[in-house]
Amino acid sequence: MKLKTSMRLATLAFLGVAVFALAVGCSDDDDDGDSTGSTGAAPTATTASGGATGAAPTATTASGGATGATGSATGATGSTGASGEVEACAPEGASSMTGAGATFPFPLYSKWFDEYATLCDTEINYQSIGSGGGIKQITEQTVDFGGSDGIMTDEAEAAADAAGGPIMHIATTAGAVVPVYNLAGIESLALTLDGETLANIFLGNITSWDDDAIAALNPDVELPGTEIAVVHRSDGSGTTFIFTNYLSKVSSDWEAGPQFGTSVEWPTGIGAQGNEGVAGQVAQIPGAIGYVELAYAVQNDLSQSLMINSSGNPIEASLEATSLASAVPIAADMKVLITDSDNPDAWPISGFTWVLAYVEQPDVAKGQTLAHFLWWAVHDGQEFTSALDYAPLGDDAVKAAEAQILKLTCGSSPCLSE
């Protein structure tokens, strides 16, 4: 069945179809170009030190405001008022496509792939193996697209360019990375942290929960003398990229030490694979603290801390606070970092997630499917974001994503056409 989605074509109308095949396998969110993430089939979300694994958020249970599967793509939610119409399904596209990468957006991607399969009879097989693995696989061209929550490094982009030509970042949504903890008697949102204190915990400088720095931020909380157990990602991760980018901005010691990236040299702590692995370890270990994407915290019922943002305000991670952080000017290449926002009500540890795609698509049919899917995702697909705790793209981000999608070429022609 082919349904049409009215959408503005900014310059030329490139008609393409984006096909994504869905295969469950959560382990990481995304990388900036680090290729340390696992490759191949999506690994089970076991942790590095135990076996406790947090549940990956189910993409179907939180679909509150979304309409039914079949009719969801009929509305022209991405329309910007132009005369052109883009079909949601590629008329001559492939019936299946593969991708791999970030675990950060996996709950949303799962929902999208399911909806798109119903709409266009297109199977999208996505291995949620982490950004590092996604960057590695798109560079090796073993998948049709990659997923990353971190911006690729210059070295990673050069490797991709050598393998398949120029590669693009196409933002699909924004999300929040939240500190989560396991402290008996201290409920979720009862604990407040600031950037400097959070950095010192992950540097190993603060080792007990009743440390003076934590106590000063929580004068009304009876803090235990429990030893802090730091849990961090063991794989190449976009979630780590966002988290450490924030720590680098708020702590000179962190900037001078581990710095930021999809993988860093952790001064202390227990490594776990994927958002699921970190969630599982935090839930299992008394005194633990870790960081996960908001959807994983919510569905695993983990206690979240408030964060004092750059304006000095204690903020709860939420869709609204993430949206405020993402309301920034968008560069043409969409490589925008939004941590430590100066908006007084923004969540400070926020980030975009990107689909990574070669400008020159090696397979015409799959390239058309990819382009059509992406166009659908950044327009009608945005209606599914909020119910899953992701922030929809703003108007400027949608326009920038349109321009990126329109650059995709299939042979001698644009992948997307009117």
C-alpha positions as CSV (number, residue, x, y, z in Angstrom):
1,M,0.0,0.0,0.0
2,K,1.4,3.4,-0.9
3,L,0.3,6.5,1.1
4,K,1.4,10.0,0.3
5,T,2.8,12.4,2.9
6,S,2.6,16.0,1.9
7,M,6.0,17.6,2.6
8,R,7.9,20.6,1.3
9,L,10.8,19.9,-1.0
10,A,13.2,22.7,-0.2
11,T,15.1,22.9,-3.5
12,L,14.8,19.9,-5.6
13,A,12.4,17.1,-4.8
14,F,14.5,14.0,-4.5
15,L,12.3,10.9,-4.2
16,G,13.8,8.1,-2.3
17,V,12.8,5.3,-0.2
18,A,14.4,4.5,3.1
19,V,14.2,0.9,4.2
20,F,15.2,-0.1,7.7
21,A,14.9,-3.7,8.9
22,L,14.3,-4.2,12.6
23,A,16.2,-6.8,14.6
24,V,16.2,-6.4,18.4
25,G,19.6,-6.2,20.0
26,C,20.3,-3.4,22.4
27,S,23.7,-2.7,23.7
28,D,24.8,0.8,22.9
29,D,23.6,4.2,21.9
30,D,26.0,5.8,19.6
31,D,29.5,6.9,18.9
32,D,31.2,9.8,17.5
33,G,33.4,7.7,15.3
34,D,35.0,5.3,17.8
35,S,34.9,1.9,16.3
36,T,35.3,0.0,19.6
37,G,31.6,-1.1,19.6
38,S,30.8,-4.6,18.8
39,T,29.9,-5.7,15.3
40,G,27.8,-8.4,13.8
41,A,24.5,-9.6,15.2
42,A,23.1,-7.6,18.0
43,P,24.6,-8.9,21.3
44,T,22.5,-9.8,24.3
45,A,22.7,-7.0,26.8
46,T,24.8,-8.7,29.3
47,T,27.0,-6.6,31.6
48,A,30.7,-6.7,31.9
49,S,30.8,-7.8,35.5
50,G,27.7,-9.7,36.2
51,G,24.6,-10.5,34.2
52,A,22.1,-8.0,35.4
53,T,20.5,-6.4,32.4
54,G,17.9,-3.7,32.4
55,A,15.0,-4.1,30.1
56,A,15.1,-2.3,26.8
57,P,12.1,0.1,26.7
58,T,9.4,-1.4,24.6
59,A,8.5,0.8,21.8
60,T,4.9,-0.3,21.6
61,T,3.7,0.3,25.1
62,A,4.4,4.0,25.2
63,S,2.7,5.0,22.0
64,G,0.1,7.1,23.8
65,G,-0.6,9.9,21.4
66,A,0.3,8.0,18.3
67,T,-2.4,6.8,16.0
68,G,-2.9,3.2,14.8
69,A,-0.2,1.5,12.8
70,T,-1.8,1.6,9.4
71,G,-3.1,5.2,9.4
72,S,-0.2,6.9,11.2
73,A,1.6,8.1,8.1
74,T,-1.3,9.5,6.3
75,G,-1.3,12.9,8.0
76,A,0.9,15.6,6.5
77,T,2.6,16.2,9.8
78,G,5.9,17.2,8.2
79,S,4.3,19.4,5.6
80,T,5.7,22.9,5.4
81,G,3.2,24.2,3.0
82,A,4.8,23.6,-0.4
83,S,3.1,22.1,-3.4
84,G,5.1,18.9,-3.7
85,E,4.1,15.6,-2.2
86,V,6.5,12.8,-1.3
87,E,5.2,9.3,-1.2
88,A,5.9,7.6,2.2
89,C,6.9,4.4,0.3
90,A,9.5,4.3,-2.4
91,P,7.7,3.3,-5.7
92,E,10.7,1.2,-6.9
93,G,12.5,0.7,-3.6
94,A,13.9,-2.3,-1.9
95,S,11.7,-4.5,0.3
96,S,14.3,-4.7,3.1
97,M,17.2,-2.8,4.5
98,T,19.7,-3.2,7.3
99,G,21.2,-0.7,9.8
100,A,23.2,-0.9,13.0
101,G,24.3,1.4,15.8
102,A,23.0,3.5,18.7
103,T,21.0,2.0,21.4
104,F,20.0,5.5,22.6
105,P,17.1,5.8,20.0
106,F,16.3,2.1,19.8
107,P,12.9,2.3,21.5
108,L,11.8,5.0,19.0
109,Y,13.4,3.3,16.0
110,S,11.7,0.1,16.9
111,K,8.3,1.9,16.8
112,W,9.2,3.6,13.5
113,F,10.3,0.4,11.9
114,D,7.2,-1.4,12.9
115,E,5.0,1.4,11.7
116,Y,6.9,1.7,8.4
117,A,6.7,-2.1,7.9
118,T,2.9,-1.9,8.2
119,L,2.7,1.2,5.9
120,C,5.1,0.2,3.2
121,D,5.6,-3.6,3.6
122,T,9.3,-2.8,4.1
123,E,11.4,-4.7,6.6
124,I,14.0,-2.8,8.5
125,N,16.6,-4.9,10.3
126,Y,18.4,-2.7,12.9
127,Q,21.0,-4.1,15.2
128,S,21.1,-2.0,18.4
129,I,24.8,-2.6,19.1
130,G,26.0,0.9,20.0
131,S,27.3,3.8,18.1
132,G,30.8,2.5,17.8
133,G,29.6,-0.6,16.2
134,G,27.3,1.4,13.9
135,I,30.1,3.6,12.7
136,K,32.3,0.6,12.1
137,Q,29.6,-1.3,10.1
138,I,28.6,1.7,7.9
139,T,32.3,2.3,7.2
140,E,32.7,-1.3,6.2
141,Q,29.5,-1.1,4.2
142,T,28.1,-4.2,5.9
143,V,24.8,-2.3,6.6
144,D,22.8,0.3,4.6
145,F,22.9,3.0,7.3
146,G,24.4,3.6,10.7
147,G,23.1,5.1,13.9
148,S,25.1,7.3,16.3
149,D,24.5,9.7,19.2
150,G,28.0,11.0,18.8
151,I,29.4,13.1,16.0
152,M,32.0,11.1,14.0
153,T,35.6,12.2,14.5
154,D,37.6,13.6,11.6
155,E,39.5,10.3,11.5
156,A,36.3,8.2,11.4
157,E,34.8,10.4,8.6
158,A,38.0,10.1,6.6
159,A,37.9,6.3,6.9
160,A,34.2,6.4,5.8
161,D,35.0,8.7,2.9
162,A,37.8,6.4,1.7
163,A,35.4,3.4,1.9
164,G,32.3,4.8,0.3
165,G,32.6,8.5,-0.3
166,P,31.2,11.4,1.7
167,I,29.0,10.5,4.7
168,M,26.2,12.6,6.2
169,H,24.7,13.0,9.7
170,I,20.9,13.2,9.6
171,A,19.4,14.1,13.0
172,T,16.2,12.1,13.7
173,T,15.3,13.1,17.3
174,A,16.8,14.4,20.6
175,G,16.9,12.8,24.0
176,A,18.2,13.1,27.5
177,V,20.9,11.3,29.3
178,V,20.1,11.0,33.0
179,P,22.2,10.0,36.1
180,V,20.5,7.1,37.8
181,Y,21.2,5.7,41.3
182,N,20.4,3.0,43.7
183,L,20.1,4.3,47.3
184,A,17.8,2.6,49.8
185,G,15.3,5.1,51.2
186,I,16.1,7.9,48.8
187,E,13.4,8.1,46.1
188,S,13.7,9.2,42.6
189,L,14.2,13.0,42.1
190,A,15.0,13.4,45.9
191,L,18.7,13.7,45.1
192,T,20.2,16.8,43.4
193,L,23.6,16.9,41.7
194,D,25.5,19.5,39.8
195,G,28.1,19.1,37.0
196,E,31.2,19.5,39.1
197,T,30.0,17.0,41.7
198,L,28.9,14.5,39.0
199,A,32.3,14.8,37.4
200,N,34.1,14.2,40.7
201,I,32.0,11.1,41.3
202,F,33.0,9.6,37.9
203,L,36.6,10.7,38.4
204,G,36.7,8.7,41.6
205,N,37.3,11.8,43.8
206,I,34.0,11.4,45.6
207,T,33.6,7.9,46.9
208,S,30.8,7.9,49.5
209,W,27.3,9.2,49.3
210,D,27.6,11.3,52.4
211,D,30.5,13.3,51.0
212,D,30.4,17.0,51.9
213,A,29.9,18.0,48.3
214,I,26.8,15.9,47.8
215,A,25.5,16.9,51.3
216,A,25.8,20.6,50.5
217,L,23.5,20.1,47.5
218,N,21.0,18.0,49.5
219,P,20.7,19.6,53.0
220,D,17.3,18.0,53.6
221,V,18.3,14.5,52.5
222,E,19.7,11.9,55.0
223,L,22.5,10.6,53.0
224,P,24.0,7.2,53.8
225,G,27.7,6.5,54.2
226,T,27.4,3.9,51.5
227,E,30.3,3.5,49.1
228,I,29.6,4.8,45.6
229,A,29.8,2.2,42.9
230,V,30.3,4.0,39.5
231,V,28.8,2.2,36.5
232,H,29.8,3.3,33.0
233,R,29.6,2.0,29.5
234,S,32.2,-0.6,28.4
235,D,31.4,-0.3,24.7
236,G,31.7,2.6,22.2
237,S,28.6,4.6,23.0
238,G,26.8,7.7,21.9
239,T,25.3,8.0,25.3
240,T,28.9,8.2,26.7
241,F,29.7,10.8,24.1
242,I,26.8,13.0,25.3
243,F,27.6,12.4,29.0
244,T,31.3,13.0,28.8
245,N,30.9,16.0,26.5
246,Y,28.8,17.5,29.3
247,L,31.4,16.6,31.9
248,S,34.1,18.2,29.8
249,K,32.2,21.5,29.7
250,V,31.5,21.7,33.5
251,S,34.7,20.3,34.9
252,S,38.2,21.4,34.1
253,D,39.6,18.3,35.7
254,W,37.5,16.1,33.4
255,E,38.5,18.2,30.4
256,A,42.1,17.8,31.4
257,G,41.7,14.0,32.0
258,P,39.3,11.7,30.3
259,Q,37.8,14.4,28.0
260,F,35.0,13.2,25.8
261,G,34.2,10.7,23.1
262,T,32.3,7.5,22.5
263,S,34.9,5.7,24.5
264,V,37.1,7.2,27.2
265,E,39.7,6.0,29.8
266,W,37.4,5.8,32.9
267,P,39.3,6.6,36.1
268,T,37.0,4.3,38.1
269,G,34.0,2.1,38.0
270,I,32.3,-1.0,36.5
271,G,31.9,-1.3,32.8
272,A,28.6,-2.5,31.3
273,Q,27.4,-2.9,27.7
274,G,24.6,-0.8,26.4
275,N,22.0,1.2,28.1
276,E,20.4,-2.0,29.2
277,G,23.6,-3.2,30.8
278,V,24.1,0.0,32.8
279,A,20.5,0.0,33.9
280,G,20.8,-3.6,35.0
281,Q,24.0,-3.0,37.0
282,V,22.6,0.1,38.7
283,A,19.4,-1.8,39.7
284,Q,21.5,-4.6,41.1
285,I,24.2,-2.9,43.1
286,P,23.4,-0.9,46.3
287,G,25.1,2.5,46.1
288,A,25.4,2.4,42.4
289,I,25.3,5.4,40.0
290,G,25.3,5.3,36.2
291,Y,23.9,7.2,33.2
292,V,21.3,6.0,30.7
293,E,18.9,7.5,28.1
294,L,15.7,8.7,29.8
295,A,13.4,6.0,28.2
296,Y,15.6,3.3,29.8
297,A,15.4,5.0,33.2
298,V,11.6,5.3,33.1
299,Q,10.9,1.8,31.9
300,N,13.4,0.2,34.3
301,D,12.0,2.3,37.2
302,L,15.4,3.6,38.1
303,S,15.8,6.6,40.5
304,Q,16.9,9.7,38.7
305,S,18.7,12.7,40.1
306,L,17.8,16.3,39.5
307,M,20.6,18.3,37.8
308,I,21.5,21.9,38.5
309,N,21.9,23.4,35.0
310,S,24.1,26.3,33.8
311,S,21.5,28.8,35.2
312,G,21.7,27.3,38.6
313,N,18.3,25.8,38.4
314,P,17.5,22.2,39.6
315,I,16.0,20.5,36.6
316,E,14.2,17.2,36.1
317,A,14.9,15.3,32.9
318,S,11.8,15.6,30.7
319,L,10.6,15.9,27.2
320,E,10.0,19.6,27.7
321,A,13.4,20.3,29.2
322,T,15.1,18.3,26.4
323,S,13.1,20.2,23.7
324,L,14.3,23.5,25.2
325,A,17.9,22.3,25.0
326,S,17.5,21.3,21.4
327,A,16.0,24.6,20.3
328,V,19.3,25.9,18.9
329,P,20.5,27.1,15.5
330,I,21.1,24.0,13.3
331,A,24.2,23.8,11.2
332,A,23.8,22.6,7.6
333,D,25.7,19.4,8.4
334,M,23.5,18.9,11.5
335,K,26.6,18.3,13.7
336,V,25.3,20.2,16.7
337,L,26.0,19.5,20.4
338,I,23.4,20.7,22.9
339,T,24.9,19.8,26.3
340,D,25.1,22.4,29.0
341,S,22.4,24.6,27.4
342,D,22.2,28.2,28.5
343,N,18.4,28.0,28.5
344,P,17.3,28.4,32.2
345,D,14.8,25.5,32.0
346,A,16.8,23.1,29.8
347,W,18.0,19.7,30.8
348,P,21.8,20.0,30.7
349,I,22.7,16.5,29.4
350,S,20.8,16.4,26.1
351,G,21.8,15.4,22.6
352,F,20.7,14.6,19.1
353,T,20.9,11.2,17.5
354,W,21.8,10.8,13.9
355,V,21.4,8.3,11.0
356,L,24.7,8.0,9.1
357,A,24.3,7.6,5.4
358,Y,26.6,7.8,2.4
359,V,25.7,10.6,0.0
360,E,26.2,8.3,-3.0
361,Q,24.1,5.3,-2.3
362,P,25.7,2.1,-3.5
363,D,22.4,0.3,-4.1
364,V,19.8,2.3,-6.1
365,A,16.7,0.5,-4.7
366,K,17.9,0.6,-1.1
367,G,19.0,4.2,-1.5
368,Q,15.5,5.1,-2.6
369,T,14.0,3.2,0.3
370,L,16.3,4.9,2.8
371,A,15.5,8.4,1.5
372,H,11.8,7.8,1.6
373,F,11.9,6.3,5.1
374,L,14.0,9.2,6.4
375,W,11.7,11.7,4.9
376,W,8.8,9.9,6.6
377,A,10.7,9.7,9.9
378,V,11.5,13.4,10.2
379,H,7.9,14.3,9.3
380,D,5.1,11.9,10.2
381,G,7.4,9.8,12.3
382,Q,7.9,12.6,14.8
383,E,4.4,12.0,16.2
384,F,5.7,9.0,18.0
385,T,8.6,10.7,19.7
386,S,7.0,12.3,22.8
387,A,5.2,9.2,24.0
388,L,8.6,7.5,24.2
389,D,10.3,10.4,26.0
390,Y,12.2,11.7,23.0
391,A,12.0,15.3,21.8
392,P,10.6,15.9,18.3
393,L,12.7,17.8,15.8
394,G,12.1,21.6,15.7
395,D,11.2,23.3,12.5
396,D,14.9,24.3,11.8
397,A,16.1,20.8,12.4
398,V,13.4,19.4,10.1
399,K,14.5,21.8,7.3
400,A,18.1,20.8,7.8
401,A,17.2,17.1,7.8
402,E,15.3,17.7,4.5
403,A,18.3,19.3,2.9
404,Q,20.5,16.4,3.9
405,I,18.1,13.8,2.7
406,L,17.8,15.6,-0.6
407,K,21.5,15.2,-1.1
408,L,21.2,11.4,-1.3
409,T,22.0,10.2,-4.8
410,C,21.1,6.9,-6.5
411,G,23.3,6.4,-9.5
412,S,23.0,9.6,-11.6
413,S,19.8,10.7,-10.1
414,P,18.6,12.0,-6.7
415,C,17.2,9.2,-4.5
416,L,14.2,11.4,-3.6
417,S,12.0,13.0,-6.3
418,E,8.7,14.6,-6.5
